[in-house]
Amino acid sequence: MCKGHIIDEHCRSSGLAYDVIAYVGDGSHDLCPTLRLRETDIVFPRRCFRLEKRIAKCRDKVKAKVKLWDTGFDILSELKEVVMSVNA
């Protein structure tokens, strides 16, 4: 299962235009979808897990904003800010 392909296929087939895609991950296999994200998107790598380390090695290839997380509250807080800015 290629998560990057799944995101691409969903975006293509949904008929919707997404302003922001938020992707949450922690493992090595989450790098592929991370590399497919745009500048308007956000990737949430879990702090001190493999995805954070992989992103650090190829940071120049990651277009999305990178926001580290420890708990779901970290993600929720950031997503609230995104929703508020999109609706402003």
PDB file with one MODEL, atoms N, CA, C and O in Angstrom:
MODEL        1
ATOM      1  N   MET A   1       0.838  -1.172   0.000  1.00  0.00           N
ATOM      2  CA  MET A   1       0.000   0.000   0.000  1.00  0.00           C
ATOM      3  C   MET A   1       0.888   1.243   0.000  1.00  0.00           C
ATOM      4  O   MET A   1       1.653   1.452   0.941  1.00  0.00           O
ATOM      5  N   CYS A   2       0.798   2.053  -1.022  1.00  0.00           N
ATOM      6  CA  CYS A   2       1.542   3.312  -1.103  1.00  0.00           C
ATOM      7  C   CYS A   2       0.626   4.445  -0.657  1.00  0.00           C
ATOM      8  O   CYS A   2      -0.330   4.794  -1.349  1.00  0.00           O
ATOM      9  N   LYS A   3       0.925   5.008   0.492  1.00  0.00           N
ATOM     10  CA  LYS A   3       0.080   6.067   1.046  1.00  0.00           C
ATOM     11  C   LYS A   3       0.092   7.315   0.162  1.00  0.00           C
ATOM     12  O   LYS A   3      -0.913   8.019   0.066  1.00  0.00           O
ATOM     13  N   GLY A   4       1.218   7.585  -0.476  1.00  0.00           N
ATOM     14  CA  GLY A   4       1.297   8.717  -1.393  1.00  0.00           C
ATOM     15  C   GLY A   4       0.349   8.548  -2.560  1.00  0.00           C
ATOM     16  O   GLY A   4      -0.332   9.494  -2.955  1.00  0.00           O
ATOM     17  N   HIS A   5       0.301   7.352  -3.110  1.00  0.00           N
ATOM     18  CA  HIS A   5      -0.614   7.057  -4.218  1.00  0.00           C
ATOM     19  C   HIS A   5      -2.066   7.191  -3.762  1.00  0.00           C
ATOM     20  O   HIS A   5      -2.906   7.700  -4.505  1.00  0.00           O
ATOM     21  N   ILE A   6      -2.358   6.744  -2.568  1.00  0.00           N
ATOM     22  CA  ILE A   6      -3.724   6.830  -2.042  1.00  0.00           C
ATOM     23  C   ILE A   6      -4.154   8.292  -1.912  1.00  0.00           C
ATOM     24  O   ILE A   6      -5.279   8.638  -2.273  1.00  0.00           O
ATOM     25  N   ILE A   7      -3.279   9.141  -1.407  1.00  0.00           N
ATOM     26  CA  ILE A   7      -3.611  10.565  -1.302  1.00  0.00           C
ATOM     27  C   ILE A   7      -3.847  11.154  -2.686  1.00  0.00           C
ATOM     28  O   ILE A   7      -4.841  11.848  -2.903  1.00  0.00           O
ATOM     29  N   ASP A   8      -2.939  10.881  -3.628  1.00  0.00           N
ATOM     30  CA  ASP A   8      -3.091  11.392  -4.992  1.00  0.00           C
ATOM     31  C   ASP A   8      -4.409  10.936  -5.607  1.00  0.00           C
ATOM     32  O   ASP A   8      -5.137  11.736  -6.194  1.00  0.00           O
ATOM     33  N   GLU A   9      -4.708   9.666  -5.472  1.00  0.00           N
ATOM     34  CA  GLU A   9      -5.927   9.108  -6.061  1.00  0.00           C
ATOM     35  C   GLU A   9      -7.176   9.710  -5.420  1.00  0.00           C
ATOM     36  O   GLU A   9      -8.138  10.026  -6.119  1.00  0.00           O
ATOM     37  N   HIS A  10      -7.169   9.868  -4.129  1.00  0.00           N
ATOM     38  CA  HIS A  10      -8.325  10.469  -3.449  1.00  0.00           C
ATOM     39  C   HIS A  10      -8.545  11.901  -3.918  1.00  0.00           C
ATOM     40  O   HIS A  10      -9.674  12.290  -4.214  1.00  0.00           O
ATOM     41  N   CYS A  11      -7.473  12.688  -3.987  1.00  0.00           N
ATOM     42  CA  CYS A  11      -7.593  14.077  -4.423  1.00  0.00           C
ATOM     43  C   CYS A  11      -8.095  14.172  -5.861  1.00  0.00           C
ATOM     44  O   CYS A  11      -8.882  15.056  -6.198  1.00  0.00           O
ATOM     45  N   ARG A  12      -7.638  13.263  -6.692  1.00  0.00           N
ATOM     46  CA  ARG A  12      -8.055  13.258  -8.092  1.00  0.00           C
ATOM     47  C   ARG A  12      -9.517  12.842  -8.241  1.00  0.00           C
ATOM     48  O   ARG A  12     -10.257  13.455  -9.010  1.00  0.00           O
ATOM     49  N   SER A  13      -9.933  11.819  -7.520  1.00  0.00           N
ATOM     50  CA  SER A  13     -11.264  11.248  -7.719  1.00  0.00           C
ATOM     51  C   SER A  13     -12.362  11.907  -6.891  1.00  0.00           C
ATOM     52  O   SER A  13     -13.543  11.701  -7.172  1.00  0.00           O
ATOM     53  N   SER A  14     -12.006  12.689  -5.885  1.00  0.00           N
ATOM     54  CA  SER A  14     -13.030  13.264  -5.016  1.00  0.00           C
ATOM     55  C   SER A  14     -13.800  14.396  -5.674  1.00  0.00           C
ATOM     56  O   SER A  14     -14.936  14.681  -5.292  1.00  0.00           O
ATOM     57  N   GLY A  15     -13.197  15.039  -6.651  1.00  0.00           N
ATOM     58  CA  GLY A  15     -13.849  16.172  -7.291  1.00  0.00           C
ATOM     59  C   GLY A  15     -13.776  17.444  -6.457  1.00  0.00           C
ATOM     60  O   GLY A  15     -14.387  18.453  -6.810  1.00  0.00           O
ATOM     61  N   LEU A  16     -13.040  17.406  -5.365  1.00  0.00           N
ATOM     62  CA  LEU A  16     -12.890  18.565  -4.492  1.00  0.00           C
ATOM     63  C   LEU A  16     -11.508  19.177  -4.661  1.00  0.00           C
ATOM     64  O   LEU A  16     -10.544  18.492  -5.003  1.00  0.00           O
ATOM     65  N   ALA A  17     -11.432  20.465  -4.416  1.00  0.00           N
ATOM     66  CA  ALA A  17     -10.141  21.158  -4.414  1.00  0.00           C
ATOM     67  C   ALA A  17      -9.801  21.449  -2.961  1.00  0.00           C
ATOM     68  O   ALA A  17     -10.481  22.240  -2.308  1.00  0.00           O
ATOM     69  N   TYR A  18      -8.765  20.823  -2.459  1.00  0.00           N
ATOM     70  CA  TYR A  18      -8.367  20.987  -1.066  1.00  0.00           C
ATOM     71  C   TYR A  18      -7.428  22.171  -0.919  1.00  0.00           C
ATOM     72  O   TYR A  18      -6.412  22.245  -1.611  1.00  0.00           O
ATOM     73  N   ASP A  19      -7.755  23.102  -0.022  1.00  0.00           N
ATOM     74  CA  ASP A  19      -6.862  24.221   0.263  1.00  0.00           C
ATOM     75  C   ASP A  19      -5.638  23.737   1.027  1.00  0.00           C
ATOM     76  O   ASP A  19      -4.514  24.163   0.764  1.00  0.00           O
ATOM     77  N   VAL A  20      -5.877  22.840   1.977  1.00  0.00           N
ATOM     78  CA  VAL A  20      -4.811  22.326   2.832  1.00  0.00           C
ATOM     79  C   VAL A  20      -5.027  20.836   3.052  1.00  0.00           C
ATOM     80  O   VAL A  20      -6.138  20.390   3.336  1.00  0.00           O
ATOM     81  N   ILE A  21      -3.962  20.087   2.918  1.00  0.00           N
ATOM     82  CA  ILE A  21      -3.973  18.675   3.305  1.00  0.00           C
ATOM     83  C   ILE A  21      -3.062  18.564   4.513  1.00  0.00           C
ATOM     84  O   ILE A  21      -1.930  19.048   4.491  1.00  0.00           O
ATOM     85  N   ALA A  22      -3.551  17.927   5.564  1.00  0.00           N
ATOM     86  CA  ALA A  22      -2.759  17.685   6.760  1.00  0.00           C
ATOM     87  C   ALA A  22      -2.482  16.191   6.831  1.00  0.00           C
ATOM     88  O   ALA A  22      -3.407  15.379   6.786  1.00  0.00           O
ATOM     89  N   TYR A  23      -1.219  15.834   6.940  1.00  0.00           N
ATOM     90  CA  TYR A  23      -0.824  14.430   6.993  1.00  0.00           C
ATOM     91  C   TYR A  23      -0.085  14.181   8.298  1.00  0.00           C
ATOM     92  O   TYR A  23       0.861  14.894   8.632  1.00  0.00           O
ATOM     93  N   VAL A  24      -0.521  13.169   9.032  1.00  0.00           N
ATOM     94  CA  VAL A  24       0.075  12.819  10.313  1.00  0.00           C
ATOM     95  C   VAL A  24       0.757  11.457  10.181  1.00  0.00           C
ATOM     96  O   VAL A  24       0.157  10.503   9.686  1.00  0.00           O
ATOM     97  N   GLY A  25       2.002  11.372  10.622  1.00  0.00           N
ATOM     98  CA  GLY A  25       2.706  10.105  10.542  1.00  0.00           C
ATOM     99  C   GLY A  25       3.864  10.032  11.512  1.00  0.00           C
ATOM    100  O   GLY A  25       4.235  11.018  12.150  1.00  0.00           O
ATOM    101  N   ASP A  26       4.431   8.830  11.606  1.00  0.00           N
ATOM    102  CA  ASP A  26       5.599   8.688  12.468  1.00  0.00           C
ATOM    103  C   ASP A  26       6.644   7.722  11.916  1.00  0.00           C
ATOM    104  O   ASP A  26       7.785   7.728  12.378  1.00  0.00           O
ATOM    105  N   GLY A  27       6.285   6.902  10.948  1.00  0.00           N
ATOM    106  CA  GLY A  27       7.198   5.875  10.466  1.00  0.00           C
ATOM    107  C   GLY A  27       7.909   6.231   9.180  1.00  0.00           C
ATOM    108  O   GLY A  27       7.605   7.234   8.536  1.00  0.00           O
ATOM    109  N   SER A  28       8.855   5.396   8.821  1.00  0.00           N
ATOM    110  CA  SER A  28       9.627   5.591   7.590  1.00  0.00           C
ATOM    111  C   SER A  28       8.750   5.598   6.344  1.00  0.00           C
ATOM    112  O   SER A  28       9.033   6.321   5.388  1.00  0.00           O
ATOM    113  N   HIS A  29       7.696   4.804   6.350  1.00  0.00           N
ATOM    114  CA  HIS A  29       6.829   4.701   5.172  1.00  0.00           C
ATOM    115  C   HIS A  29       5.946   5.926   4.980  1.00  0.00           C
ATOM    116  O   HIS A  29       5.211   6.014   3.996  1.00  0.00           O
ATOM    117  N   ASP A  30       6.012   6.857   5.899  1.00  0.00           N
ATOM    118  CA  ASP A  30       5.242   8.089   5.755  1.00  0.00           C
ATOM    119  C   ASP A  30       6.013   9.165   4.993  1.00  0.00           C
ATOM    120  O   ASP A  30       5.491  10.259   4.782  1.00  0.00           O
ATOM    121  N   LEU A  31       7.232   8.877   4.581  1.00  0.00           N
ATOM    122  CA  LEU A  31       8.001   9.860   3.812  1.00  0.00           C
ATOM    123  C   LEU A  31       7.434  10.043   2.405  1.00  0.00           C
ATOM    124  O   LEU A  31       7.378  11.173   1.918  1.00  0.00           O
ATOM    125  N   CYS A  32       7.019   8.980   1.748  1.00  0.00           N
ATOM    126  CA  CYS A  32       6.489   9.083   0.382  1.00  0.00           C
ATOM    127  C   CYS A  32       5.314  10.058   0.301  1.00  0.00           C
ATOM    128  O   CYS A  32       5.341  10.959  -0.537  1.00  0.00           O
ATOM    129  N   PRO A  33       4.291   9.914   1.135  1.00  0.00           N
ATOM    130  CA  PRO A  33       3.201  10.892   1.062  1.00  0.00           C
ATOM    131  C   PRO A  33       3.655  12.295   1.462  1.00  0.00           C
ATOM    132  O   PRO A  33       3.136  13.285   0.946  1.00  0.00           O
ATOM    133  N   THR A  34       4.610  12.383   2.366  1.00  0.00           N
ATOM    134  CA  THR A  34       5.136  13.683   2.774  1.00  0.00           C
ATOM    135  C   THR A  34       5.746  14.408   1.587  1.00  0.00           C
ATOM    136  O   THR A  34       5.559  15.615   1.433  1.00  0.00           O
ATOM    137  N   LEU A  35       6.469  13.686   0.750  1.00  0.00           N
ATOM    138  CA  LEU A  35       7.120  14.302  -0.406  1.00  0.00           C
ATOM    139  C   LEU A  35       6.134  14.729  -1.485  1.00  0.00           C
ATOM    140  O   LEU A  35       6.489  15.514  -2.363  1.00  0.00           O
ATOM    141  N   ARG A  36       4.917  14.234  -1.437  1.00  0.00           N
ATOM    142  CA  ARG A  36       3.898  14.604  -2.425  1.00  0.00           C
ATOM    143  C   ARG A  36       3.064  15.816  -1.999  1.00  0.00           C
ATOM    144  O   ARG A  36       2.275  16.337  -2.788  1.00  0.00           O
ATOM    145  N   LEU A  37       3.238  16.258  -0.766  1.00  0.00           N
ATOM    146  CA  LEU A  37       2.472  17.395  -0.271  1.00  0.00           C
ATOM    147  C   LEU A  37       2.968  18.702  -0.875  1.00  0.00           C
ATOM    148  O   LEU A  37       4.124  18.821  -1.281  1.00  0.00           O
ATOM    149  N   ARG A  38       2.068  19.680  -0.924  1.00  0.00           N
ATOM    150  CA  ARG A  38       2.365  20.992  -1.513  1.00  0.00           C
ATOM    151  C   ARG A  38       2.805  21.983  -0.431  1.00  0.00           C
ATOM    152  O   ARG A  38       2.808  21.664   0.758  1.00  0.00           O
ATOM    153  N   GLU A  39       3.173  23.183  -0.866  1.00  0.00           N
ATOM    154  CA  GLU A  39       3.574  24.231   0.070  1.00  0.00           C
ATOM    155  C   GLU A  39       2.443  24.664   0.984  1.00  0.00           C
ATOM    156  O   GLU A  39       2.693  25.144   2.090  1.00  0.00           O
ATOM    157  N   THR A  40       1.222  24.505   0.548  1.00  0.00           N
ATOM    158  CA  THR A  40       0.063  24.897   1.355  1.00  0.00           C
ATOM    159  C   THR A  40      -0.324  23.833   2.377  1.00  0.00           C
ATOM    160  O   THR A  40      -1.172  24.076   3.236  1.00  0.00           O
ATOM    161  N   ASP A  41       0.288  22.666   2.290  1.00  0.00           N
ATOM    162  CA  ASP A  41      -0.062  21.537   3.155  1.00  0.00           C
ATOM    163  C   ASP A  41       0.814  21.506   4.407  1.00  0.00           C
ATOM    164  O   ASP A  41       1.789  22.247   4.533  1.00  0.00           O
ATOM    165  N   ILE A  42       0.430  20.624   5.325  1.00  0.00           N
ATOM    166  CA  ILE A  42       1.168  20.457   6.578  1.00  0.00           C
ATOM    167  C   ILE A  42       1.429  18.978   6.788  1.00  0.00           C
ATOM    168  O   ILE A  42       0.551  18.142   6.576  1.00  0.00           O
ATOM    169  N   VAL A  43       2.641  18.667   7.206  1.00  0.00           N
ATOM    170  CA  VAL A  43       2.954  17.301   7.620  1.00  0.00           C
ATOM    171  C   VAL A  43       3.273  17.349   9.112  1.00  0.00           C
ATOM    172  O   VAL A  43       4.010  18.215   9.585  1.00  0.00           O
ATOM    173  N   PHE A  44       2.706  16.412   9.822  1.00  0.00           N
ATOM    174  CA  PHE A  44       2.910  16.294  11.264  1.00  0.00           C
ATOM    175  C   PHE A  44       3.719  15.032  11.551  1.00  0.00           C
ATOM    176  O   PHE A  44       3.137  13.961  11.723  1.00  0.00           O
ATOM    177  N   PRO A  45       5.044  15.132  11.606  1.00  0.00           N
ATOM    178  CA  PRO A  45       5.834  13.968  12.009  1.00  0.00           C
ATOM    179  C   PRO A  45       5.884  13.899  13.543  1.00  0.00           C
ATOM    180  O   PRO A  45       6.033  14.921  14.213  1.00  0.00           O
ATOM    181  N   ARG A  46       5.760  12.714  14.072  1.00  0.00           N
ATOM    182  CA  ARG A  46       5.818  12.542  15.523  1.00  0.00           C
ATOM    183  C   ARG A  46       7.255  12.769  15.995  1.00  0.00           C
ATOM    184  O   ARG A  46       8.202  12.206  15.446  1.00  0.00           O
ATOM    185  N   ARG A  47       7.394  13.600  17.017  1.00  0.00           N
ATOM    186  CA  ARG A  47       8.713  13.971  17.536  1.00  0.00           C
ATOM    187  C   ARG A  47       9.499  12.730  17.981  1.00  0.00           C
ATOM    188  O   ARG A  47       8.977  11.874  18.696  1.00  0.00           O
ATOM    189  N   CYS A  48      10.757  12.651  17.546  1.00  0.00           N
ATOM    190  CA  CYS A  48      11.709  11.591  17.903  1.00  0.00           C
ATOM    191  C   CYS A  48      11.378  10.235  17.279  1.00  0.00           C
ATOM    192  O   CYS A  48      11.868   9.209  17.750  1.00  0.00           O
ATOM    193  N   PHE A  49      10.564  10.214  16.238  1.00  0.00           N
ATOM    194  CA  PHE A  49      10.279   8.973  15.529  1.00  0.00           C
ATOM    195  C   PHE A  49      10.915   9.042  14.139  1.00  0.00           C
ATOM    196  O   PHE A  49      11.479  10.066  13.754  1.00  0.00           O
ATOM    197  N   ARG A  50      10.819   7.967  13.413  1.00  0.00           N
ATOM    198  CA  ARG A  50      11.549   7.834  12.141  1.00  0.00           C
ATOM    199  C   ARG A  50      11.204   8.886  11.101  1.00  0.00           C
ATOM    200  O   ARG A  50      12.092   9.365  10.397  1.00  0.00           O
ATOM    201  N   LEU A  51       9.934   9.256  10.988  1.00  0.00           N
ATOM    202  CA  LEU A  51       9.579  10.236   9.958  1.00  0.00           C
ATOM    203  C   LEU A  51      10.297  11.563  10.201  1.00  0.00           C
ATOM    204  O   LEU A  51      10.779  12.181   9.251  1.00  0.00           O
ATOM    205  N   GLU A  52      10.376  12.003  11.432  1.00  0.00           N
ATOM    206  CA  GLU A  52      11.092  13.248  11.736  1.00  0.00           C
ATOM    207  C   GLU A  52      12.546  13.149  11.263  1.00  0.00           C
ATOM    208  O   GLU A  52      13.070  14.087  10.662  1.00  0.00           O
ATOM    209  N   LYS A  53      13.182  12.034  11.531  1.00  0.00           N
ATOM    210  CA  LYS A  53      14.578  11.837  11.139  1.00  0.00           C
ATOM    211  C   LYS A  53      14.733  11.781   9.620  1.00  0.00           C
ATOM    212  O   LYS A  53      15.698  12.319   9.076  1.00  0.00           O
ATOM    213  N   ARG A  54      13.799  11.141   8.941  1.00  0.00           N
ATOM    214  CA  ARG A  54      13.873  11.044   7.467  1.00  0.00           C
ATOM    215  C   ARG A  54      13.655  12.403   6.821  1.00  0.00           C
ATOM    216  O   ARG A  54      14.318  12.746   5.843  1.00  0.00           O
ATOM    217  N   ILE A  55      12.728  13.172   7.368  1.00  0.00           N
ATOM    218  CA  ILE A  55      12.494  14.522   6.832  1.00  0.00           C
ATOM    219  C   ILE A  55      13.751  15.368   6.999  1.00  0.00           C
ATOM    220  O   ILE A  55      14.122  16.113   6.092  1.00  0.00           O
ATOM    221  N   ALA A  56      14.406  15.259   8.152  1.00  0.00           N
ATOM    222  CA  ALA A  56      15.622  16.043   8.402  1.00  0.00           C
ATOM    223  C   ALA A  56      16.697  15.754   7.354  1.00  0.00           C
ATOM    224  O   ALA A  56      17.456  16.652   6.988  1.00  0.00           O
ATOM    225  N   LYS A  57      16.771  14.523   6.873  1.00  0.00           N
ATOM    226  CA  LYS A  57      17.787  14.145   5.889  1.00  0.00           C
ATOM    227  C   LYS A  57      17.493  14.671   4.494  1.00  0.00           C
ATOM    228  O   LYS A  57      18.406  14.809   3.680  1.00  0.00           O
ATOM    229  N   CYS A  58      16.228  14.967   4.207  1.00  0.00           N
ATOM    230  CA  CYS A  58      15.884  15.441   2.852  1.00  0.00           C
ATOM    231  C   CYS A  58      14.975  16.669   2.930  1.00  0.00           C
ATOM    232  O   CYS A  58      14.045  16.814   2.136  1.00  0.00           O
ATOM    233  N   ARG A  59      15.248  17.537   3.879  1.00  0.00           N
ATOM    234  CA  ARG A  59      14.385  18.704   4.129  1.00  0.00           C
ATOM    235  C   ARG A  59      14.187  19.558   2.884  1.00  0.00           C
ATOM    236  O   ARG A  59      13.117  20.143   2.712  1.00  0.00           O
ATOM    237  N   ASP A  60      15.176  19.645   2.023  1.00  0.00           N
ATOM    238  CA  ASP A  60      15.070  20.460   0.813  1.00  0.00           C
ATOM    239  C   ASP A  60      14.039  19.914  -0.169  1.00  0.00           C
ATOM    240  O   ASP A  60      13.604  20.642  -1.062  1.00  0.00           O
ATOM    241  N   LYS A  61      13.638  18.657  -0.030  1.00  0.00           N
ATOM    242  CA  LYS A  61      12.650  18.055  -0.925  1.00  0.00           C
ATOM    243  C   LYS A  61      11.222  18.141  -0.371  1.00  0.00           C
ATOM    244  O   LYS A  61      10.261  17.864  -1.089  1.00  0.00           O
ATOM    245  N   VAL A  62      11.082  18.520   0.890  1.00  0.00           N
ATOM    246  CA  VAL A  62       9.765  18.600   1.532  1.00  0.00           C
ATOM    247  C   VAL A  62       9.221  20.009   1.355  1.00  0.00           C
ATOM    248  O   VAL A  62       9.798  20.971   1.862  1.00  0.00           O
ATOM    249  N   LYS A  63       8.111  20.129   0.634  1.00  0.00           N
ATOM    250  CA  LYS A  63       7.501  21.428   0.361  1.00  0.00           C
ATOM    251  C   LYS A  63       6.548  21.861   1.469  1.00  0.00           C
ATOM    252  O   LYS A  63       6.402  23.055   1.732  1.00  0.00           O
ATOM    253  N   ALA A  64       5.908  20.907   2.111  1.00  0.00           N
ATOM    254  CA  ALA A  64       4.893  21.207   3.127  1.00  0.00           C
ATOM    255  C   ALA A  64       5.526  21.794   4.383  1.00  0.00           C
ATOM    256  O   ALA A  64       6.717  21.625   4.645  1.00  0.00           O
ATOM    257  N   LYS A  65       4.689  22.489   5.151  1.00  0.00           N
ATOM    258  CA  LYS A  65       5.120  22.955   6.469  1.00  0.00           C
ATOM    259  C   LYS A  65       5.266  21.735   7.365  1.00  0.00           C
ATOM    260  O   LYS A  65       4.453  20.813   7.303  1.00  0.00           O
ATOM    261  N   VAL A  66       6.289  21.728   8.189  1.00  0.00           N
ATOM    262  CA  VAL A  66       6.554  20.603   9.091  1.00  0.00           C
ATOM    263  C   VAL A  66       6.259  21.049  10.515  1.00  0.00           C
ATOM    264  O   VAL A  66       6.859  22.003  11.012  1.00  0.00           O
ATOM    265  N   LYS A  67       5.339  20.360  11.166  1.00  0.00           N
ATOM    266  CA  LYS A  67       4.958  20.660  12.553  1.00  0.00           C
ATOM    267  C   LYS A  67       5.092  19.386  13.376  1.00  0.00           C
ATOM    268  O   LYS A  67       4.337  18.433  13.183  1.00  0.00           O
ATOM    269  N   LEU A  68       6.048  19.372  14.288  1.00  0.00           N
ATOM    270  CA  LEU A  68       6.260  18.192  15.125  1.00  0.00           C
ATOM    271  C   LEU A  68       5.135  18.059  16.148  1.00  0.00           C
ATOM    272  O   LEU A  68       4.529  19.047  16.563  1.00  0.00           O
ATOM    273  N   TRP A  69       4.871  16.809  16.545  1.00  0.00           N
ATOM    274  CA  TRP A  69       3.837  16.577  17.553  1.00  0.00           C
ATOM    275  C   TRP A  69       4.271  15.514  18.544  1.00  0.00           C
ATOM    276  O   TRP A  69       5.041  14.606  18.229  1.00  0.00           O
ATOM    277  N   ASP A  70       3.749  15.659  19.756  1.00  0.00           N
ATOM    278  CA  ASP A  70       3.932  14.665  20.812  1.00  0.00           C
ATOM    279  C   ASP A  70       2.599  14.023  21.163  1.00  0.00           C
ATOM    280  O   ASP A  70       2.523  12.818  21.401  1.00  0.00           O
ATOM    281  N   THR A  71       1.551  14.838  21.195  1.00  0.00           N
ATOM    282  CA  THR A  71       0.218  14.334  21.527  1.00  0.00           C
ATOM    283  C   THR A  71      -0.772  14.833  20.486  1.00  0.00           C
ATOM    284  O   THR A  71      -0.476  15.729  19.696  1.00  0.00           O
ATOM    285  N   GLY A  72      -1.931  14.243  20.505  1.00  0.00           N
ATOM    286  CA  GLY A  72      -2.992  14.679  19.599  1.00  0.00           C
ATOM    287  C   GLY A  72      -3.393  16.126  19.828  1.00  0.00           C
ATOM    288  O   GLY A  72      -3.884  16.786  18.912  1.00  0.00           O
ATOM    289  N   PHE A  73      -3.189  16.625  21.035  1.00  0.00           N
ATOM    290  CA  PHE A  73      -3.515  18.021  21.327  1.00  0.00           C
ATOM    291  C   PHE A  73      -2.626  18.975  20.527  1.00  0.00           C
ATOM    292  O   PHE A  73      -3.073  20.055  20.141  1.00  0.00           O
ATOM    293  N   ASP A  74      -1.380  18.588  20.275  1.00  0.00           N
ATOM    294  CA  ASP A  74      -0.489  19.403  19.447  1.00  0.00           C
ATOM    295  C   ASP A  74      -1.058  19.533  18.033  1.00  0.00           C
ATOM    296  O   ASP A  74      -1.068  20.619  17.455  1.00  0.00           O
ATOM    297  N   ILE A  75      -1.524  18.429  17.495  1.00  0.00           N
ATOM    298  CA  ILE A  75      -2.088  18.420  16.143  1.00  0.00           C
ATOM    299  C   ILE A  75      -3.371  19.234  16.114  1.00  0.00           C
ATOM    300  O   ILE A  75      -3.565  20.065  15.227  1.00  0.00           O
ATOM    301  N   LEU A  76      -4.240  18.998  17.074  1.00  0.00           N
ATOM    302  CA  LEU A  76      -5.516  19.708  17.143  1.00  0.00           C
ATOM    303  C   LEU A  76      -5.313  21.215  17.232  1.00  0.00           C
ATOM    304  O   LEU A  76      -6.020  21.975  16.569  1.00  0.00           O
ATOM    305  N   SER A  77      -4.373  21.647  18.029  1.00  0.00           N
ATOM    306  CA  SER A  77      -4.096  23.069  18.185  1.00  0.00           C
ATOM    307  C   SER A  77      -3.689  23.692  16.855  1.00  0.00           C
ATOM    308  O   SER A  77      -4.180  24.759  16.488  1.00  0.00           O
ATOM    309  N   GLU A  78      -2.806  23.037  16.145  1.00  0.00           N
ATOM    310  CA  GLU A  78      -2.352  23.549  14.849  1.00  0.00           C
ATOM    311  C   GLU A  78      -3.485  23.551  13.821  1.00  0.00           C
ATOM    312  O   GLU A  78      -3.625  24.500  13.049  1.00  0.00           O
ATOM    313  N   LEU A  79      -4.287  22.494  13.813  1.00  0.00           N
ATOM    314  CA  LEU A  79      -5.394  22.423  12.857  1.00  0.00           C
ATOM    315  C   LEU A  79      -6.441  23.501  13.123  1.00  0.00           C
ATOM    316  O   LEU A  79      -7.046  24.019  12.184  1.00  0.00           O
ATOM    317  N   LYS A  80      -6.660  23.842  14.382  1.00  0.00           N
ATOM    318  CA  LYS A  80      -7.588  24.937  14.703  1.00  0.00           C
ATOM    319  C   LYS A  80      -7.098  26.235  14.078  1.00  0.00           C
ATOM    320  O   LYS A  80      -7.888  26.996  13.520  1.00  0.00           O
ATOM    321  N   GLU A  81      -5.785  26.491  14.170  1.00  0.00           N
ATOM    322  CA  GLU A  81      -5.218  27.697  13.569  1.00  0.00           C
ATOM    323  C   GLU A  81      -5.399  27.690  12.051  1.00  0.00           C
ATOM    324  O   GLU A  81      -5.714  28.720  11.457  1.00  0.00           O
ATOM    325  N   VAL A  82      -5.199  26.533  11.428  1.00  0.00           N
ATOM    326  CA  VAL A  82      -5.353  26.430   9.975  1.00  0.00           C
ATOM    327  C   VAL A  82      -6.802  26.718   9.579  1.00  0.00           C
ATOM    328  O   VAL A  82      -7.053  27.471   8.638  1.00  0.00           O
ATOM    329  N   VAL A  83      -7.733  26.132  10.281  1.00  0.00           N
ATOM    330  CA  VAL A  83      -9.159  26.343   9.965  1.00  0.00           C
ATOM    331  C   VAL A  83      -9.527  27.806  10.136  1.00  0.00           C
ATOM    332  O   VAL A  83     -10.245  28.371   9.310  1.00  0.00           O
ATOM    333  N   MET A  84      -9.046  28.414  11.190  1.00  0.00           N
ATOM    334  CA  MET A  84      -9.350  29.831  11.424  1.00  0.00           C
ATOM    335  C   MET A  84      -8.782  30.711  10.309  1.00  0.00           C
ATOM    336  O   MET A  84      -9.439  31.662   9.883  1.00  0.00           O
ATOM    337  N   SER A  85      -7.578  30.410   9.833  1.00  0.00           N
ATOM    338  CA  SER A  85      -6.967  31.230   8.776  1.00  0.00           C
ATOM    339  C   SER A  85      -7.640  30.999   7.432  1.00  0.00           C
ATOM    340  O   SER A  85      -7.735  31.928   6.630  1.00  0.00           O
ATOM    341  N   VAL A  86      -8.106  29.794   7.165  1.00  0.00           N
ATOM    342  CA  VAL A  86      -8.800  29.516   5.901  1.00  0.00           C
ATOM    343  C   VAL A  86     -10.156  30.192   5.886  1.00  0.00           C
ATOM    344  O   VAL A  86     -10.601  30.667   4.842  1.00  0.00           O
ATOM    345  N   ASN A  87     -10.820  30.240   7.031  1.00  0.00           N
ATOM    346  CA  ASN A  87     -12.142  30.844   7.123  1.00  0.00           C
ATOM    347  C   ASN A  87     -12.108  32.352   7.289  1.00  0.00           C
ATOM    348  O   ASN A  87     -13.159  32.993   7.265  1.00  0.00           O
ATOM    349  N   ALA A  88     -10.921  32.939   7.458  1.00  0.00           N
ATOM    350  CA  ALA A  88     -10.813  34.389   7.678  1.00  0.00           C
ATOM    351  C   ALA A  88     -10.979  35.159   6.393  1.00  0.00           C
ATOM    352  O   ALA A  88     -10.916  36.388   6.397  1.00  0.00           O
TER     353      ALA A  88
ENDMDL
END
